């Protein structure tokens, strides 16, 4: 039973880390593409609030994932020693 909970904790830690990395990278790419396209049309000034809200939502989710990972799933609690 302990082995199953250990595997579950490791899987959750990996999923939280993968989510944070994937969200950060895909969010950065999508925001750069949106910014590039809007700057060509000259609409970037009027869309700043929407871009900022989108960036906050993207990076807040990534940061919360890392915070949950660090607070609830400490590495010492999952080690095989």
N, C-alpha and C positions, 0 to 999 in steps of 0.2 A: 504494500500500500504506500509506503514511503517512497518507493521508486517511482510510482505513478505520479505522485504529487511533485516530485523532483523534476520529472520530465515535463509536467504541465507548467511548472514555474519557468523552466528554461524555454519552453515554447512561447509562453506569454512574453518573457523578456525579449526574445528574438523578434516576435511580432511587433512589439512596441518600438524597438529600434528600427526595424525595417520600415514601419509606417512613418517614423520621423524622417528617415533618410529619403524615402521615396516621395513623401509629401514636400519636403524641402526642395528637392531637386526639380520635381515636376512643377511646383509652384513658382520657382525662380524662372524656369524656362517659359512657362505660360505668361508670367508677368512681363518678362522681357519682350516676348512676341507682341503682346497687347500694347505695350509702350511703344515699340517700334512702329507698329501699324498706325497707332493714333498720332504719332509724331509726324508721319508722312502726310496725313490728312489735315493737320493743323488743329485737331480737336483735343490735344493733350491737356491744355489748360482747363478746359471745361470738365474733363473727366478725372481730375485729381482726387476728389473725394471718393469716387467709386474704386479707383485703383488702390487708394490707401486702405479702405475698408476690406477689400479683397486680400491685400497683403497681410493685414492684421489677422484675418480669419485663417489664412493659410499657415502663417508662422505661429499663431497661437495654438493651433491644433498640434503642430509639430513639437512645440515647446511643452505643451501639456503631456504629450506622450512621453517625452524624456523625463519630465518631472515625476510622473507616475512610476516610470521605470526605476528612477533613482530612489524614490521614497519607499515604495512598497516591495520592491524586489531587489534587495541588496545582494551584492555578489557573495558576501560571506555566508548568507543564509542558504545558498544553493550549491556551494562547493561540494565536491565529492570527498573531501577529507574527513 
